[in-house]
Amino acid sequence: MKRYWILTLLMTLASASMGQDGTTGLCQGCGLGFYLLMELGDLLLHVVFYSKLGDEEGAFDFADVANAL
């Protein structure tokens, strides 16, 4: 699972560093916001997933993660 977390993080960073015209990537007309939105959603899914695992073990939950920001 660690490699998927790293891959998602790298894809998020790549989306954030696209050119201002947003024409790089698979969808030529989608723009930067589309890719960044999708990657941030993936990243949030990882946070929710690991928070659930932490909650099941009694270590921490999503609120703990959010409060740690």
N, C-alpha and C positions, 0 to 999 in steps of 0.2 A: 504494500500500500504506500510505502514511503516514496517509491519512484513515481506513482501517480500524483501524489501531492506536489512533488518537485516539478513534474511535467506541467501540471495546472498552473503553478506559480510562474514558471517560465513563459507559458503561453499568455498569461495575464500581462506580464512585463512586456512581451513582444507586442501585444495589442496596444498597450499604452504608448509604445514608442513608434507606432506607425506614422507615416507622413501626414501632414495636415490635410491633404486632399483625401485621405482614407481610401485610396484606390488599390492599395496592396492587399493581398489576400484572395480568398476564393470568390467573394461576392463583390464585383467591381462597383456596384452602386450603393452598397450598404453603408459605407463610411465608418469612421473610427468608433463612434459611439456604439454601433451594433456589436462589433467584436469585443470591445471592452465590457459591455453589458453581459455578453455571454460568458466571458472568462471570469468576471467577478461573480457571476451566479454559480459557476463551477467551484470557485474558491470558497464561497459561502457554504455550499453543500458539504465540502470537506470539513469545515468548521462545525457545522451542525452534526455531521456524522461522528466526528471524534468527541464532540461534547456529549453525545448520546452514549458512546462507549464509556466515557469517564463517569457519567451519571449512573450507569448500570453497575460500575465497580465502586460507586460511592466516593469517588475521588473529587469530582467537580462536575458542574453542569454548564449549560449555555450561559446562564446569568453570570456565573463566575468568570467565564471567558470574556463576556462583554464588559464586566466591571474591571477586568484587568487592563483594559485599554487605557 
